[in-house]
Amino acid sequence: CPCVPSKGAMMDNRFATALVIACVLSLISTIYMAASIGTDFWYEYHTLSPAENVSEAGRIIWEEFVSKDADEKTYTDALFRCNGTVGLWRRCITVPKNSHWYSPPETDMTTNCISFSLSDQFVEKYIEPGNHNSGTDLNRTYLWRLQFLLPFVSIGLMCFGALIGLCACACRSLYPAIATGVLHFLAGLCTLGLVGCYVAGIELLHRKLPLPEDVRGEFGWSFCLACVSAPLQFMAAALFIWAARTNRKEFTLLKAYRVA
């Protein structure tokens, strides 16, 4: 972090404290953001009786869910019926360990996940999910793409800000902390945009594919981590900018006083 003042200036304790807190907030927000990207609990579906639902269709649900040709409607229906969870990179359903069409319902369940390929992240969304002839739904298409790209932009900005901070420490200057703060502010905007895009995408999807009566949907803890990360980034940005600007102002006044 940009923790060392420029030559000839003494850093006030409040500046040092602000920078330490900003660095801690930045580190926590980065961890939260990385954890949210890597986990699969952005949105969760809770079905009343998943075992019975799976036993009715046997392996058909799982085979369609893992198929490379599975469209949005196919895997969304499976998520509805099998206590599914959706992340930015993977989708998961809960099924019996031994799911056969001839076997009775089992209570011993296991969670199986399938990753979205890179092409899946940029695939077009249709006005009627599953109907390729219904035309492209531009709103959902670009919301999906943004929710994939924005978290990486956010983490990249924070890492770049940390690099600038390390350079500032090496150069024994506090002034680059302003640039670090600006980058954290932009990262916070990206994270906030990610949250907004995800919420809007889920709402638009459920308008096209309403939840069945016995299925309840809710945002998961991975989504909550991203929501918490955004204000932490804004707070870190505010502390970096405040410390740098205030220290520069006091150093200027001290220099003018010495000249006088």
C-alpha positions as CSV (number, residue, x, y, z in Angstrom):
1,C,0.0,0.0,0.0
2,P,1.1,3.6,-0.5
3,C,2.2,3.9,3.1
4,V,5.3,6.1,3.1
5,P,5.2,9.9,2.8
6,S,7.2,12.0,0.4
7,K,10.6,13.3,1.5
8,G,10.5,16.2,3.9
9,A,7.1,15.4,5.2
10,M,6.0,13.6,8.3
11,M,2.9,11.5,8.0
12,D,0.3,12.2,10.6
13,N,-1.0,9.2,12.5
14,R,-4.4,9.7,11.0
15,F,-3.1,9.3,7.5
16,A,-1.3,6.1,8.4
17,T,-4.4,4.8,10.1
18,A,-6.6,5.6,7.1
19,L,-4.2,3.9,4.7
20,V,-3.9,0.8,6.8
21,I,-7.7,0.6,7.0
22,A,-8.0,1.2,3.3
23,C,-5.5,-1.6,2.6
24,V,-7.4,-4.0,4.8
25,L,-10.7,-3.1,3.2
26,S,-9.2,-3.6,-0.2
27,L,-7.8,-7.0,0.7
28,I,-11.2,-8.2,2.2
29,S,-13.1,-7.0,-0.9
30,T,-10.7,-8.8,-3.2
31,I,-11.1,-12.0,-1.3
32,Y,-14.9,-11.6,-1.3
33,M,-14.9,-10.9,-5.0
34,A,-12.7,-13.9,-5.8
35,A,-14.8,-16.2,-3.6
36,S,-18.0,-15.0,-5.2
37,I,-16.7,-15.6,-8.7
38,G,-15.4,-19.1,-7.9
39,T,-18.6,-20.4,-6.1
40,D,-21.9,-21.6,-7.5
41,F,-24.4,-20.1,-5.1
42,W,-25.4,-16.8,-6.9
43,Y,-29.0,-18.1,-7.2
44,E,-30.6,-21.1,-5.6
45,Y,-33.8,-23.0,-6.3
46,H,-35.5,-25.0,-3.6
47,T,-37.9,-27.8,-4.6
48,L,-40.2,-29.4,-2.1
49,S,-39.6,-33.0,-3.2
50,P,-36.5,-33.2,-5.5
51,A,-36.1,-37.0,-5.0
52,E,-39.6,-37.7,-6.3
53,N,-39.2,-35.3,-9.2
54,V,-36.0,-37.0,-10.3
55,S,-37.3,-40.5,-10.0
56,E,-40.2,-39.7,-12.4
57,A,-37.9,-38.9,-15.3
58,G,-35.0,-41.1,-14.3
59,R,-31.8,-40.3,-16.0
60,I,-33.4,-38.1,-18.7
61,I,-33.1,-34.9,-16.6
62,W,-29.4,-35.5,-15.9
63,E,-28.6,-36.5,-19.5
64,E,-30.3,-33.4,-20.8
65,F,-28.7,-31.2,-18.2
66,V,-25.1,-32.3,-19.0
67,S,-25.7,-32.4,-22.8
68,K,-23.6,-30.0,-24.9
69,D,-26.7,-29.2,-26.8
70,A,-28.7,-28.3,-23.7
71,D,-30.4,-24.9,-24.2
72,E,-31.4,-22.4,-21.6
73,K,-34.9,-23.8,-21.1
74,T,-33.6,-27.3,-20.8
75,Y,-31.1,-26.7,-18.0
76,T,-33.4,-24.1,-16.3
77,D,-36.2,-26.7,-16.0
78,A,-33.7,-29.1,-14.5
79,L,-32.6,-26.4,-12.0
80,F,-36.3,-25.9,-11.0
81,R,-36.9,-29.6,-10.4
82,C,-33.7,-30.6,-8.7
83,N,-32.7,-27.9,-6.1
84,G,-30.4,-26.2,-8.6
85,T,-27.8,-23.5,-8.0
86,V,-26.3,-21.2,-10.5
87,G,-23.0,-19.4,-10.4
88,L,-21.2,-17.2,-13.0
89,W,-19.3,-20.2,-14.3
90,R,-21.3,-23.4,-13.3
91,R,-24.7,-24.7,-12.8
92,C,-25.5,-27.5,-10.4
93,I,-28.4,-29.8,-9.6
94,T,-29.0,-32.2,-6.7
95,V,-29.9,-35.8,-7.7
96,P,-29.9,-39.2,-6.1
97,K,-26.5,-41.0,-6.2
98,N,-28.0,-43.9,-8.1
99,S,-30.7,-42.4,-10.3
100,H,-32.3,-45.1,-12.5
101,W,-35.7,-45.2,-14.0
102,Y,-36.4,-48.5,-12.4
103,S,-35.2,-47.6,-8.9
104,P,-37.4,-46.2,-6.2
105,P,-36.8,-42.6,-4.9
106,E,-33.7,-42.2,-2.8
107,T,-32.9,-39.9,0.1
108,D,-29.2,-40.1,-0.4
109,M,-28.6,-37.1,-2.7
110,T,-25.5,-35.7,-4.4
111,T,-24.8,-32.4,-6.1
112,N,-23.4,-32.5,-9.7
113,C,-22.2,-29.5,-11.6
114,I,-21.6,-28.6,-15.2
115,S,-19.4,-25.6,-16.2
116,F,-20.4,-23.0,-18.7
117,S,-18.0,-23.0,-21.5
118,L,-16.5,-19.7,-22.8
119,S,-18.8,-19.9,-25.8
120,D,-21.8,-20.3,-23.4
121,Q,-20.9,-17.0,-21.8
122,F,-21.3,-15.2,-25.1
123,V,-24.1,-17.2,-26.6
124,E,-27.3,-15.3,-27.7
125,K,-30.4,-15.4,-25.5
126,Y,-33.7,-15.9,-27.2
127,I,-37.0,-14.0,-26.7
128,E,-38.5,-17.4,-25.9
129,P,-35.9,-19.6,-24.1
130,G,-35.3,-22.8,-26.1
131,N,-36.9,-21.4,-29.3
132,H,-34.1,-20.5,-31.7
133,N,-36.7,-19.0,-34.1
134,S,-38.1,-16.5,-31.7
135,G,-35.3,-13.9,-32.2
136,T,-32.5,-12.6,-30.1
137,D,-33.3,-11.0,-26.7
138,L,-30.7,-8.3,-26.7
139,N,-31.3,-7.2,-23.1
140,R,-30.7,-10.6,-21.6
141,T,-27.8,-11.3,-24.0
142,Y,-25.8,-8.3,-23.0
143,L,-26.7,-8.6,-19.3
144,W,-25.3,-12.1,-19.3
145,R,-22.1,-11.1,-21.0
146,L,-21.6,-8.1,-18.7
147,Q,-22.1,-10.3,-15.6
148,F,-19.3,-12.5,-16.9
149,L,-16.9,-9.7,-17.8
150,L,-17.4,-7.1,-15.0
151,P,-16.1,-9.2,-12.1
152,F,-12.8,-9.7,-13.8
153,V,-12.5,-6.0,-14.7
154,S,-13.2,-5.2,-11.0
155,I,-10.5,-7.6,-9.7
156,G,-8.1,-6.4,-12.4
157,L,-8.6,-2.7,-11.4
158,M,-8.0,-3.6,-7.7
159,C,-4.8,-5.5,-8.5
160,F,-3.5,-2.7,-10.7
161,G,-4.3,-0.3,-7.9
162,A,-2.3,-2.5,-5.5
163,L,0.6,-2.5,-7.9
164,I,0.6,1.3,-8.0
165,G,0.5,1.3,-4.2
166,L,3.6,-0.9,-4.0
167,C,5.4,1.4,-6.5
168,A,4.4,4.3,-4.3
169,C,5.9,2.6,-1.3
170,A,9.1,1.9,-3.2
171,C,9.3,5.6,-4.3
172,R,8.5,6.8,-0.8
173,S,5.6,8.9,-2.0
174,L,2.0,9.2,-0.9
175,Y,0.6,11.0,-3.9
176,P,-0.1,7.9,-6.1
177,A,-2.6,6.8,-3.4
178,I,-5.0,9.1,-5.4
179,A,-4.7,6.9,-8.4
180,T,-5.1,3.8,-6.2
181,G,-8.3,5.3,-4.8
182,V,-9.7,6.1,-8.2
183,L,-9.0,2.6,-9.4
184,H,-10.8,1.2,-6.4
185,F,-13.7,3.5,-7.0
186,L,-14.0,2.2,-10.6
187,A,-13.7,-1.4,-9.3
188,G,-16.6,-0.6,-7.0
189,L,-18.7,0.7,-9.9
190,C,-17.9,-2.5,-11.9
191,T,-19.0,-4.7,-8.9
192,L,-22.1,-2.7,-8.5
193,G,-22.8,-3.0,-12.2
194,L,-22.3,-6.8,-11.9
195,V,-24.8,-7.1,-9.1
196,G,-27.3,-5.0,-11.1
197,C,-26.8,-7.0,-14.3
198,Y,-27.3,-10.3,-12.4
199,V,-30.5,-9.2,-10.7
200,A,-31.9,-7.8,-13.9
201,G,-31.0,-11.0,-15.8
202,I,-32.6,-13.3,-13.2
203,E,-35.8,-11.2,-13.2
204,L,-36.1,-11.2,-17.0
205,L,-35.5,-14.9,-17.1
206,H,-38.2,-15.6,-14.6
207,R,-40.6,-13.5,-16.7
208,K,-40.0,-15.8,-19.6
209,L,-39.8,-19.0,-17.5
210,P,-41.9,-18.5,-14.3
211,L,-41.1,-20.5,-11.2
212,P,-43.4,-23.6,-10.7
213,E,-45.7,-23.3,-7.7
214,D,-43.7,-25.8,-5.6
215,V,-40.3,-24.1,-6.3
216,R,-38.8,-21.2,-4.4
217,G,-35.9,-19.1,-5.7
218,E,-33.6,-16.8,-3.8
219,F,-30.2,-15.2,-4.1
220,G,-27.4,-17.2,-2.5
221,W,-24.4,-16.3,-0.4
222,S,-22.1,-16.0,-3.4
223,F,-24.3,-13.1,-4.6
224,C,-24.2,-11.6,-1.1
225,L,-20.4,-11.6,-1.1
226,A,-20.4,-9.5,-4.3
227,C,-22.9,-7.2,-2.7
228,V,-20.7,-6.7,0.3
229,S,-17.6,-6.3,-1.8
230,A,-18.9,-3.2,-3.6
231,P,-19.2,-0.9,-0.5
232,L,-15.9,-2.1,0.8
233,Q,-14.3,-1.0,-2.5
234,F,-15.9,2.4,-2.2
235,M,-14.8,2.9,1.4
236,A,-11.2,1.9,0.5
237,A,-11.3,4.3,-2.4
238,A,-12.5,7.2,-0.2
239,L,-9.8,6.5,2.4
240,F,-7.0,6.4,-0.2
241,I,-8.1,9.6,-1.9
242,W,-8.7,11.4,1.4
243,A,-5.3,10.5,2.9
244,A,-3.4,11.5,-0.3
245,R,-5.2,14.8,-0.8
246,T,-5.2,15.9,2.8
247,N,-1.5,15.0,3.3
248,R,-0.6,16.9,0.1
249,K,-2.5,20.0,1.3
250,E,-0.9,19.9,4.7
251,F,2.5,19.4,3.2
252,T,1.9,22.4,0.9
253,L,0.9,24.5,3.9
254,L,3.9,23.4,5.9
255,K,6.2,24.2,3.0
256,A,4.7,27.7,2.6
257,Y,5.0,28.3,6.3
258,R,8.7,27.3,6.2
259,V,9.3,29.7,3.3
260,A,7.6,32.5,5.1
